[in-house]
Every structure is written in structure tokens, then in C-alpha cells.
Amino acid sequence: MGKRNKWRKSMVLTLALAGGLLFNTVQPTEVHAEETSQQMIEKKAQIDAEVKKLEAELTTLQNDIDEKVKVFNQVQADIKEVDASIVETEKRIEQRSAILSERMAAYQAQDNTVGVYLSVVLEAKSFADLMDRVVAVKTLMDADQELVNQQEADKAKLEEQKATLDEKQKELQKQFQALQQKESEMEVKKAENEAKSLALKAQIASKQEEERLEAERKAAEEEAARLRALQSATPVMQTTNNGGKTQSFVVGSGSGTASSGDAISTAKQFLGRGYVWGGSNPSTGFDCSGLVQWSYKQAGVSLPRTASQQYLATQRISASEARVGDLVFFSYGSGVAHVGIYLGNNTMIDAQNKGVVIESLDWWNQYLVGFGRIQ
């Protein structure tokens, strides 16, 4: 029994020691795993916060653009109101001119207004009739003078209205250009932040997911680099010392393709339609790149959404090589901000602050970056 007890004690001790060793080898692994999990949770939370910060940055920029768009739209509304008031004033002036012309013809037929007055007085049949005639003539002459006064007041008002309209249109043009540049800057920021966001997400992704995110990040970085490079794109026109005038280009007028002809026909359907910031289809209206994209889409040609992206998606050609249907791009000093469809003969169709119009390139040449051919 003594030996058996000793053996049992020995086995218990051995098992206890083995258990202790097992505990000591397993326990640290469990603690390490717990710490790793906690670290991953914290890292994910940190990355989520950074991603949200990038998103908030874009939201702030977009809100700034939205506020500018509101001001732009208000100026557009002001211009419509001034336009309507000018039409009304011109209508009153025209109607009044017709009345005054008739009166003047009547006076001239009687040699002068005094002749008309004397004729009326001398033909009076009684004193009462005379007084009635005198009052009638005076009333008529006073009415004529009032018409003249009103006419002069309306003519002065018309000049003021036209001056106001001119100022509003200049203000709209300035806002139009500022908004287009802001959109160009926003494009770069979106691409840059997208690349940063993908890089952050890859840090906590699975191996397979990490590879996908890495490929998307590289594409986003390449897009950002291309768009960033466009920020240095400036107009090719240079101001001369000859009275501040700019040189002009010899622009080609070669025939376009069937698809460009269809696109131009589509664009022309919207002539006179008002400009809508961010508009890309007939139901919303159009901005410059929206009109180009929609028109070519109807002709079976796919183009990116913005002027900068359309610039990158087309082949560079010289002005002398330009043909009908090529795209023509403009910059106000930093990045490609405006685009139109070239129609030949130094003209283009585009959506600008005055709406969808066909216009000469003469004024736009000061902002010309170049021409692009759709592949």
C-alpha cells in the first residue's frame, strides 16, 4: 500500500506539473490572440474615422459648390426678370410712339399746334361752345405732353434696365467660369481621396480583398495624376502688345463622321434651352459636358461625364486639323473647364451661361486649350 500511495502521489505530481506546463504554453497564445483582435478593432475604427474624414472633406467642397450654384441660379432668375421688364418697357415705348406719331401727323397737317388751337376756337358757335373747345384742346395738348413725358421716362428706364442686364450677364459669366474651375478641382480631389480611402481599407482587408483594393487604388491614383496634370493646362492664346489683342488661329473645317453628324443634330434640338449646372439629359437640362455626352450617346458613342475626362478621352489634334464634330476645350487658367462641339467655320455648339447656343470661337479663343478627336 505504501508503494502504491507513493506511485499515486508521483502520478498526481507529474500530471500537475504537466498541466502547469500546458497552461503556461497555451495561456500566452490566448492572450496574444485577444490582444491582436483588440488591436484590429481599434485599427478598423481608426481607419473608418479617417475614411469618414476624407468623405467629409468632399462633402464640404460639394456644399460650397452647391451654395455657388444657388447664387448662379438666382442671377439667372434675375436676368430673366430684367429681360421681361425690358420687353414690357419696349412695348410701352412702341405703343406710345404710334400714338405720338399720329398726333404729330395731325399737327403737321394743320401746319402747327397753334393752328389746330385757333381752328377749334374760331369754329366755336357760342361762348359756351368756345369754353368747351378750349378745355378739350388743352386737355388734348396736356395729354400729349404727358405722353411725351412718359415716353422720355421709359426711355431712360430702358437704358437703366439694359445697364443692369449687362452687369448681371457679366456677373453670371464670372460665376459660370468660377463654378467650372471649382468642378475641375473637385474632380482631382475626388480621385485623390478615393485612392487614399482604398489604401486605408486595404490595411484591414483579407488577402483576396486586399489585392482587389490595391488594383482599384492604383487606378484611382493614375486617374488623380492625370487630372492633376490637367490643372496646369492653360489657354494657348497669348496676349500681344498690340493694344491688348490676342492672336487668332486658323481653324480647320473638315467634314465630320456620321456619328458626329448625328450628335450635332441631337445637340441642335436643344438650342435655346437654359443652362443647368450638373445637367446631363433633356429632363434636367444641360451643362457643357452634359450636352456633349448626351448628344454623342444618342449617336452610339460613349464619353465620360466631365470636360476634363472628355479631354483625356480624346485624341489631341491641332486647330488646323479640326473638323466638324471634334470637341473643343477651354480653360480659364487652371484645368480644362469647358467643352463644345466644333461645327466648322470657326463656330461651335455648346451649353454656357446663356444656355445652349451656336456661337463663334472668336471670344472663346482667349481660353482655348485645344481640340480633341473622338476615337
C-alpha positions as a Markdown table, in Angstrom:
| # | Residue | x | y | z |
|---|---|---|---|---|
| 1 | Met | 0.0 | 0.0 | 0.0 |
| 2 | Gly | 2.9 | 2.3 | 0.8 |
| 3 | Lys | 4.5 | 1.8 | -2.6 |
| 4 | Arg | 1.1 | 2.2 | -4.3 |
| 5 | Asn | 0.5 | 5.5 | -2.5 |
| 6 | Lys | 3.9 | 6.8 | -3.4 |
| 7 | Trp | 3.2 | 5.9 | -7.0 |
| 8 | Arg | -0.2 | 7.7 | -7.0 |
| 9 | Lys | 1.4 | 10.7 | -5.4 |
| 10 | Ser | 4.1 | 10.6 | -8.1 |
| 11 | Met | 1.5 | 10.4 | -10.9 |
| 12 | Val | -0.5 | 13.3 | -9.4 |
| 13 | Leu | 2.6 | 15.4 | -9.2 |
| 14 | Thr | 3.6 | 14.5 | -12.7 |
| 15 | Leu | 0.1 | 15.3 | -14.0 |
| 16 | Ala | 0.1 | 18.6 | -12.1 |
| 17 | Leu | 3.4 | 19.6 | -13.5 |
| 18 | Ala | 2.3 | 18.6 | -17.0 |
| 19 | Gly | -0.9 | 20.6 | -16.5 |
| 20 | Gly | 1.1 | 23.6 | -15.4 |
| 21 | Leu | 3.4 | 23.4 | -18.4 |
| 22 | Leu | 0.4 | 23.0 | -20.7 |
| 23 | Phe | -1.2 | 26.0 | -19.1 |
| 24 | Asn | 1.9 | 28.0 | -19.4 |
| 25 | Thr | 2.3 | 27.2 | -23.1 |
| 26 | Val | -1.4 | 27.8 | -24.1 |
| 27 | Gln | -2.3 | 30.8 | -22.0 |
| 28 | Pro | 0.1 | 33.3 | -23.6 |
| 29 | Thr | -1.2 | 32.3 | -27.0 |
| 30 | Glu | -4.8 | 33.1 | -26.0 |
| 31 | Val | -3.7 | 36.4 | -24.5 |
| 32 | His | -1.8 | 37.3 | -27.7 |
| 33 | Ala | -4.8 | 36.4 | -29.8 |
| 34 | Glu | -7.0 | 38.6 | -27.7 |
| 35 | Glu | -4.6 | 41.5 | -27.9 |
| 36 | Thr | -4.4 | 41.1 | -31.7 |
| 37 | Ser | -8.2 | 41.1 | -32.0 |
| 38 | Gln | -8.4 | 44.2 | -29.9 |
| 39 | Gln | -5.8 | 45.9 | -32.0 |
| 40 | Met | -7.6 | 45.1 | -35.2 |
| 41 | Ile | -10.8 | 46.5 | -33.8 |
| 42 | Glu | -9.0 | 49.7 | -32.8 |
| 43 | Lys | -7.3 | 49.9 | -36.2 |
| 44 | Lys | -10.5 | 49.4 | -38.1 |
| 45 | Ala | -12.2 | 52.2 | -36.0 |
| 46 | Gln | -9.3 | 54.5 | -36.8 |
| 47 | Ile | -9.4 | 53.7 | -40.5 |
| 48 | Asp | -13.1 | 54.2 | -40.6 |
| 49 | Ala | -12.7 | 57.5 | -38.9 |
| 50 | Glu | -10.1 | 58.6 | -41.5 |
| 51 | Val | -12.2 | 57.4 | -44.4 |
| 52 | Lys | -15.2 | 59.4 | -43.0 |
| 53 | Lys | -12.9 | 62.4 | -42.7 |
| 54 | Leu | -12.0 | 62.1 | -46.4 |
| 55 | Glu | -15.7 | 61.8 | -47.2 |
| 56 | Ala | -16.5 | 64.9 | -45.0 |
| 57 | Glu | -13.8 | 66.8 | -46.9 |
| 58 | Leu | -15.6 | 66.1 | -50.2 |
| 59 | Thr | -19.0 | 66.9 | -48.7 |
| 60 | Thr | -17.7 | 70.3 | -47.5 |
| 61 | Leu | -16.4 | 71.1 | -51.0 |
| 62 | Gln | -19.6 | 69.9 | -52.6 |
| 63 | Asn | -21.6 | 72.1 | -50.2 |
| 64 | Asp | -19.5 | 75.1 | -51.2 |
| 65 | Ile | -20.2 | 74.3 | -54.9 |
| 66 | Asp | -23.9 | 73.9 | -54.1 |
| 67 | Glu | -24.1 | 77.3 | -52.5 |
| 68 | Lys | -22.3 | 78.9 | -55.5 |
| 69 | Val | -24.8 | 77.1 | -57.8 |
| 70 | Lys | -27.7 | 78.7 | -55.8 |
| 71 | Val | -26.2 | 82.1 | -56.4 |
| 72 | Phe | -25.7 | 81.3 | -60.1 |
| 73 | Asn | -29.3 | 80.2 | -60.4 |
| 74 | Gln | -30.5 | 83.4 | -58.6 |
| 75 | Val | -28.6 | 85.6 | -61.1 |
| 76 | Gln | -30.1 | 83.6 | -63.9 |
| 77 | Ala | -33.6 | 84.3 | -62.5 |
| 78 | Asp | -32.7 | 88.0 | -62.1 |
| 79 | Ile | -31.7 | 88.2 | -65.7 |
| 80 | Lys | -35.0 | 86.6 | -66.8 |
| 81 | Glu | -36.8 | 89.2 | -64.7 |
| 82 | Val | -34.8 | 92.1 | -66.1 |
| 83 | Asp | -35.3 | 90.7 | -69.6 |
| 84 | Ala | -39.1 | 90.6 | -69.1 |
| 85 | Ser | -39.1 | 94.2 | -67.7 |
| 86 | Ile | -37.2 | 95.3 | -70.8 |
| 87 | Val | -39.7 | 93.7 | -73.1 |
| 88 | Glu | -42.6 | 95.5 | -71.2 |
| 89 | Thr | -40.8 | 98.8 | -71.3 |
| 90 | Glu | -40.0 | 98.5 | -75.1 |
| 91 | Lys | -43.7 | 97.5 | -75.7 |
| 92 | Arg | -44.9 | 100.7 | -73.9 |
| 93 | Ile | -42.5 | 102.8 | -75.8 |
| 94 | Glu | -43.6 | 101.3 | -79.1 |
| 95 | Gln | -47.3 | 101.8 | -78.4 |
| 96 | Arg | -46.8 | 105.3 | -77.2 |
| 97 | Ser | -44.6 | 106.1 | -80.3 |
| 98 | Ala | -47.5 | 105.1 | -82.6 |
| 99 | Ile | -49.9 | 107.4 | -80.7 |
| 100 | Leu | -47.5 | 110.3 | -80.8 |
| 101 | Ser | -46.8 | 109.7 | -84.5 |
| 102 | Glu | -50.5 | 110.0 | -85.2 |
| 103 | Arg | -50.8 | 113.2 | -83.2 |
| 104 | Met | -47.7 | 114.7 | -84.9 |
| 105 | Ala | -49.1 | 113.8 | -88.4 |
| 106 | Ala | -52.4 | 115.6 | -87.4 |
| 107 | Tyr | -50.5 | 118.7 | -86.2 |
| 108 | Gln | -48.4 | 118.8 | -89.3 |
| 109 | Ala | -51.5 | 118.7 | -91.5 |
| 110 | Gln | -52.6 | 121.9 | -89.7 |
| 111 | Asp | -49.1 | 123.4 | -90.0 |
| 112 | Asn | -48.7 | 123.7 | -86.2 |
| 113 | Thr | -50.4 | 123.1 | -82.9 |
| 114 | Val | -51.3 | 126.8 | -82.7 |
| 115 | Gly | -53.2 | 126.4 | -86.0 |
| 116 | Val | -55.1 | 123.5 | -84.5 |
| 117 | Tyr | -55.9 | 125.5 | -81.4 |
| 118 | Leu | -57.1 | 128.6 | -83.4 |
| 119 | Ser | -59.1 | 126.5 | -85.8 |
| 120 | Val | -61.0 | 125.0 | -82.9 |
| 121 | Val | -61.6 | 128.4 | -81.2 |
| 122 | Leu | -62.7 | 130.2 | -84.4 |
| 123 | Glu | -65.2 | 127.4 | -85.2 |
| 124 | Ala | -67.0 | 127.9 | -81.9 |
| 125 | Lys | -70.7 | 128.7 | -82.3 |
| 126 | Ser | -71.2 | 130.2 | -78.8 |
| 127 | Phe | -69.3 | 131.3 | -75.8 |
| 128 | Ala | -70.2 | 128.0 | -74.0 |
| 129 | Asp | -69.1 | 126.1 | -77.1 |
| 130 | Leu | -65.9 | 128.1 | -77.1 |
| 131 | Met | -65.1 | 127.3 | -73.5 |
| 132 | Asp | -65.8 | 123.6 | -74.1 |
| 133 | Arg | -63.5 | 123.6 | -77.1 |
| 134 | Val | -60.7 | 125.4 | -75.2 |
| 135 | Val | -60.9 | 122.9 | -72.4 |
| 136 | Ala | -60.9 | 120.0 | -74.8 |
| 137 | Val | -57.9 | 121.3 | -76.7 |
| 138 | Lys | -56.0 | 122.0 | -73.5 |
| 139 | Thr | -56.8 | 118.5 | -72.2 |
| 140 | Leu | -55.6 | 117.0 | -75.5 |
| 141 | Met | -52.4 | 119.0 | -75.5 |
| 142 | Asp | -51.8 | 118.2 | -71.8 |
| 143 | Ala | -52.3 | 114.6 | -72.6 |
| 144 | Asp | -49.8 | 114.8 | -75.5 |
| 145 | Gln | -47.3 | 116.3 | -73.2 |
| 146 | Glu | -47.9 | 113.6 | -70.6 |
| 147 | Leu | -47.3 | 111.0 | -73.3 |
| 148 | Val | -44.1 | 112.7 | -74.2 |
| 149 | Asn | -43.0 | 112.8 | -70.5 |
| 150 | Gln | -43.9 | 109.2 | -70.1 |
| 151 | Gln | -42.0 | 108.3 | -73.2 |
| 152 | Glu | -38.9 | 110.1 | -72.0 |
| 153 | Ala | -39.1 | 108.4 | -68.6 |
| 154 | Asp | -39.5 | 105.0 | -70.1 |
| 155 | Lys | -36.5 | 105.6 | -72.5 |
| 156 | Ala | -34.4 | 106.5 | -69.5 |
| 157 | Lys | -35.7 | 103.5 | -67.6 |
| 158 | Leu | -34.9 | 101.2 | -70.6 |
| 159 | Glu | -31.3 | 102.4 | -70.6 |
| 160 | Glu | -31.0 | 101.6 | -66.9 |
| 161 | Gln | -32.5 | 98.2 | -67.4 |
| 162 | Lys | -30.1 | 97.4 | -70.2 |
| 163 | Ala | -27.2 | 98.5 | -68.0 |
| 164 | Thr | -28.5 | 96.3 | -65.2 |
| 165 | Leu | -28.8 | 93.4 | -67.6 |
| 166 | Asp | -25.3 | 93.9 | -68.8 |
| 167 | Glu | -23.9 | 93.9 | -65.3 |
| 168 | Lys | -26.0 | 90.8 | -64.4 |
| 169 | Gln | -24.7 | 89.0 | -67.5 |
| 170 | Lys | -21.1 | 89.8 | -66.6 |
| 171 | Glu | -21.7 | 88.6 | -63.1 |
| 172 | Leu | -23.2 | 85.3 | -64.4 |
| 173 | Gln | -20.3 | 84.8 | -66.8 |
| 174 | Lys | -17.8 | 85.3 | -63.9 |
| 175 | Gln | -19.7 | 82.8 | -61.7 |
| 176 | Phe | -20.0 | 80.4 | -64.6 |
| 177 | Gln | -16.3 | 80.3 | -65.0 |
| 178 | Ala | -15.6 | 80.1 | -61.3 |
| 179 | Leu | -18.0 | 77.1 | -60.9 |
| 180 | Gln | -16.5 | 75.3 | -63.9 |
| 181 | Gln | -13.0 | 75.7 | -62.3 |
| 182 | Lys | -14.3 | 74.5 | -59.0 |
| 183 | Glu | -15.7 | 71.4 | -60.6 |
| 184 | Ser | -12.3 | 70.7 | -62.2 |
| 185 | Glu | -10.7 | 71.0 | -58.8 |
| 186 | Met | -13.3 | 68.8 | -57.2 |
| 187 | Glu | -12.6 | 66.0 | -59.8 |
| 188 | Val | -9.0 | 65.9 | -58.7 |
| 189 | Lys | -9.9 | 65.9 | -55.0 |
| 190 | Lys | -12.4 | 63.0 | -55.5 |
| 191 | Ala | -9.8 | 60.9 | -57.3 |
| 192 | Glu | -7.1 | 61.6 | -54.7 |
| 193 | Asn | -9.4 | 60.9 | -51.7 |
| 194 | Glu | -10.7 | 57.7 | -53.4 |
| 195 | Ala | -7.1 | 56.4 | -53.7 |
| 196 | Lys | -6.4 | 57.3 | -50.0 |
| 197 | Ser | -9.6 | 55.6 | -48.9 |
| 198 | Leu | -8.8 | 52.4 | -50.8 |
| 199 | Ala | -5.3 | 52.3 | -49.3 |
| 200 | Leu | -6.7 | 52.6 | -45.8 |
| 201 | Lys | -9.3 | 49.9 | -46.4 |
| 202 | Ala | -6.7 | 47.6 | -47.8 |
| 203 | Gln | -4.9 | 47.6 | -44.4 |
| 204 | Ile | -7.7 | 45.7 | -42.7 |
| 205 | Ala | -8.9 | 43.6 | -45.6 |
| 206 | Ser | -8.4 | 39.9 | -46.3 |
| 207 | Lys | -5.7 | 38.9 | -48.7 |
| 208 | Gln | -8.1 | 38.4 | -51.6 |
| 209 | Glu | -9.9 | 41.7 | -50.9 |
| 210 | Glu | -6.6 | 43.5 | -50.4 |
| 211 | Glu | -5.4 | 42.6 | -53.9 |
| 212 | Arg | -8.7 | 44.0 | -55.4 |
| 213 | Leu | -8.5 | 47.1 | -53.3 |
| 214 | Glu | -4.8 | 47.6 | -54.3 |
| 215 | Ala | -5.7 | 47.4 | -58.0 |
| 216 | Glu | -8.5 | 49.9 | -57.5 |
| 217 | Arg | -6.2 | 52.2 | -55.6 |
| 218 | Lys | -3.6 | 52.2 | -58.4 |
| 219 | Ala | -6.3 | 53.0 | -60.9 |
| 220 | Ala | -7.6 | 55.9 | -58.7 |
| 221 | Glu | -4.1 | 57.2 | -58.3 |
| 222 | Glu | -3.4 | 57.2 | -62.0 |
| 223 | Glu | -6.7 | 59.0 | -62.6 |
| 224 | Ala | -5.8 | 61.6 | -60.0 |
| 225 | Ala | -2.4 | 62.1 | -61.5 |
| 226 | Arg | -3.9 | 62.6 | -65.0 |
| 227 | Leu | -6.5 | 65.0 | -63.7 |
| 228 | Arg | -3.9 | 66.8 | -61.5 |
| 229 | Ala | -1.7 | 67.3 | -64.6 |
| 230 | Leu | -4.6 | 69.0 | -66.3 |
| 231 | Gln | -4.6 | 71.6 | -63.6 |
| 232 | Ser | -1.5 | 73.1 | -65.3 |
| 233 | Ala | -3.4 | 73.3 | -68.6 |
| 234 | Thr | -3.7 | 76.9 | -69.7 |
| 235 | Pro | -5.1 | 78.7 | -72.7 |
| 236 | Val | -2.8 | 78.5 | -75.7 |
| 237 | Met | -3.8 | 82.1 | -76.8 |
| 238 | Gln | -1.2 | 84.7 | -75.8 |
| 239 | Thr | -2.0 | 88.4 | -75.3 |
| 240 | Thr | 0.1 | 90.6 | -77.6 |
| 241 | Asn | 1.3 | 94.1 | -77.0 |
| 242 | Asn | -0.8 | 95.3 | -79.9 |
| 243 | Gly | -3.5 | 97.1 | -78.0 |
| 244 | Gly | -4.1 | 94.0 | -75.8 |
| 245 | Lys | -5.4 | 92.0 | -78.7 |
| 246 | Thr | -4.8 | 88.3 | -79.0 |
| 247 | Gln | -3.6 | 86.3 | -82.0 |
| 248 | Ser | -6.1 | 84.2 | -83.9 |
| 249 | Phe | -5.8 | 80.6 | -85.1 |
| 250 | Val | -6.5 | 79.1 | -88.5 |
| 251 | Val | -9.1 | 76.5 | -87.6 |
| 252 | Gly | -9.9 | 73.7 | -89.9 |
| 253 | Ser | -13.4 | 72.9 | -91.2 |
| 254 | Gly | -13.1 | 69.3 | -92.5 |
| 255 | Ser | -16.2 | 67.1 | -92.7 |
| 256 | Gly | -17.2 | 65.1 | -89.7 |
| 257 | Thr | -18.2 | 61.4 | -89.4 |
| 258 | Ala | -21.7 | 60.0 | -89.5 |
| 259 | Ser | -21.8 | 59.7 | -85.7 |
| 260 | Ser | -20.6 | 63.3 | -85.2 |
| 261 | Gly | -23.4 | 64.5 | -87.6 |
| 262 | Asp | -26.0 | 62.6 | -85.5 |
| 263 | Ala | -24.6 | 64.1 | -82.3 |
| 264 | Ile | -24.7 | 67.6 | -83.7 |
| 265 | Ser | -28.3 | 67.1 | -84.9 |
| 266 | Thr | -29.2 | 66.0 | -81.4 |
| 267 | Ala | -27.5 | 68.9 | -79.8 |
| 268 | Lys | -29.2 | 71.4 | -82.1 |
| 269 | Gln | -32.6 | 70.1 | -80.8 |
| 270 | Phe | -31.9 | 71.9 | -77.5 |
| 271 | Leu | -30.9 | 75.3 | -78.9 |
| 272 | Gly | -32.3 | 78.0 | -76.6 |
| 273 | Arg | -32.6 | 75.6 | -73.7 |
| 274 | Gly | -31.4 | 77.2 | -70.4 |
| 275 | Tyr | -28.1 | 76.2 | -68.8 |
| 276 | Val | -28.4 | 73.9 | -65.8 |
| 277 | Trp | -25.4 | 73.2 | -63.6 |
| 278 | Gly | -24.8 | 69.5 | -63.5 |
| 279 | Gly | -27.5 | 68.8 | -66.1 |
| 280 | Ser | -26.8 | 65.8 | -68.3 |
| 281 | Asn | -30.2 | 64.9 | -70.0 |
| 282 | Pro | -33.2 | 66.6 | -71.5 |
| 283 | Ser | -35.3 | 66.1 | -68.4 |
| 284 | Thr | -32.9 | 68.1 | -66.2 |
| 285 | Gly | -31.3 | 70.3 | -68.8 |
| 286 | Phe | -27.6 | 70.5 | -69.7 |
| 287 | Asp | -24.3 | 71.9 | -68.7 |
| 288 | Cys | -21.5 | 71.9 | -71.2 |
| 289 | Ser | -20.1 | 68.4 | -70.8 |
| 290 | Gly | -23.6 | 67.0 | -70.2 |
| 291 | Leu | -24.7 | 68.3 | -73.6 |
| 292 | Val | -21.7 | 66.7 | -75.3 |
| 293 | Gln | -22.1 | 63.4 | -73.5 |
| 294 | Trp | -25.8 | 63.1 | -74.2 |
| 295 | Ser | -25.6 | 64.1 | -77.8 |
| 296 | Tyr | -22.9 | 61.6 | -78.6 |
| 297 | Lys | -24.6 | 58.9 | -76.6 |
| 298 | Gln | -27.6 | 59.2 | -78.9 |
| 299 | Ala | -25.2 | 58.7 | -81.8 |
| 300 | Gly | -23.9 | 55.5 | -80.2 |
| 301 | Val | -20.7 | 57.0 | -78.8 |
| 302 | Ser | -19.8 | 56.7 | -75.1 |
| 303 | Leu | -18.0 | 59.6 | -73.5 |
| 304 | Pro | -17.1 | 60.4 | -69.8 |
| 305 | Arg | -19.1 | 62.9 | -67.9 |
| 306 | Thr | -16.9 | 65.9 | -67.3 |
| 307 | Ala | -15.0 | 68.3 | -69.6 |
| 308 | Ser | -11.6 | 67.2 | -68.0 |
| 309 | Gln | -12.5 | 63.5 | -68.5 |
| 310 | Gln | -13.6 | 64.1 | -72.1 |
| 311 | Tyr | -10.3 | 65.9 | -72.8 |
| 312 | Leu | -8.4 | 62.9 | -71.5 |
| 313 | Ala | -10.6 | 60.5 | -73.5 |
| 314 | Thr | -10.0 | 62.2 | -76.9 |
| 315 | Gln | -7.0 | 62.4 | -79.2 |
| 316 | Arg | -5.1 | 65.7 | -79.3 |
| 317 | Ile | -5.2 | 67.5 | -82.7 |
| 318 | Ser | -4.1 | 70.9 | -83.9 |
| 319 | Ala | -6.5 | 73.7 | -84.7 |
| 320 | Ser | -5.7 | 73.4 | -88.4 |
| 321 | Glu | -6.7 | 69.7 | -88.3 |
| 322 | Ala | -10.0 | 70.3 | -86.6 |
| 323 | Arg | -13.1 | 69.0 | -88.4 |
| 324 | Val | -16.8 | 69.1 | -87.8 |
| 325 | Gly | -17.7 | 67.0 | -84.7 |
| 326 | Asp | -14.4 | 67.3 | -82.9 |
| 327 | Leu | -14.5 | 68.6 | -79.3 |
| 328 | Val | -13.1 | 71.9 | -78.4 |
| 329 | Phe | -11.8 | 72.6 | -74.9 |
| 330 | Phe | -11.2 | 75.7 | -72.8 |
| 331 | Ser | -9.5 | 76.7 | -69.6 |
| 332 | Tyr | -9.8 | 79.9 | -67.5 |
| 333 | Gly | -6.3 | 79.4 | -66.2 |
| 334 | Ser | -6.3 | 76.2 | -64.2 |
| 335 | Gly | -7.5 | 72.9 | -65.7 |
| 336 | Val | -10.0 | 72.1 | -68.5 |
| 337 | Ala | -13.3 | 73.7 | -67.5 |
| 338 | His | -15.5 | 74.0 | -70.7 |
| 339 | Val | -16.2 | 72.0 | -73.8 |
| 340 | Gly | -18.2 | 72.4 | -77.0 |
| 341 | Ile | -18.8 | 70.5 | -80.3 |
| 342 | Tyr | -17.0 | 72.1 | -83.2 |
| 343 | Leu | -19.3 | 72.9 | -86.2 |
| 344 | Gly | -16.7 | 74.2 | -88.6 |
| 345 | Asn | -16.3 | 77.8 | -89.9 |
| 346 | Asn | -14.9 | 78.9 | -86.5 |
| 347 | Thr | -18.2 | 78.0 | -84.7 |
| 348 | Met | -19.3 | 75.5 | -82.1 |
| 349 | Ile | -22.5 | 74.5 | -80.3 |
| 350 | Asp | -22.2 | 74.4 | -76.5 |
| 351 | Ala | -24.1 | 74.9 | -73.3 |
| 352 | Gln | -22.9 | 78.0 | -71.5 |
| 353 | Asn | -24.3 | 80.6 | -69.0 |
| 354 | Lys | -26.7 | 81.9 | -71.7 |
| 355 | Gly | -28.0 | 78.4 | -72.5 |
| 356 | Val | -27.4 | 76.1 | -75.5 |
| 357 | Val | -26.2 | 78.2 | -78.3 |
| 358 | Ile | -24.3 | 78.2 | -81.6 |
| 359 | Glu | -21.5 | 80.8 | -81.3 |
| 360 | Ser | -18.2 | 81.9 | -82.8 |
| 361 | Leu | -14.9 | 80.9 | -81.3 |
| 362 | Asp | -13.7 | 84.5 | -81.6 |
| 363 | Trp | -14.4 | 85.4 | -77.9 |
| 364 | Trp | -13.6 | 81.9 | -76.7 |
| 365 | Asn | -10.2 | 81.8 | -78.3 |
| 366 | Gln | -8.7 | 83.6 | -75.3 |
| 367 | Tyr | -9.5 | 80.5 | -73.3 |
| 368 | Leu | -8.8 | 77.8 | -75.9 |
| 369 | Val | -6.8 | 74.8 | -74.7 |
| 370 | Gly | -7.1 | 72.7 | -77.8 |
| 371 | Phe | -9.2 | 70.3 | -79.9 |
| 372 | Gly | -9.9 | 66.6 | -79.2 |
| 373 | Arg | -10.9 | 63.9 | -81.7 |
| 374 | Ile | -13.2 | 61.1 | -80.5 |
| 375 | Gln | -11.7 | 57.7 | -81.2 |
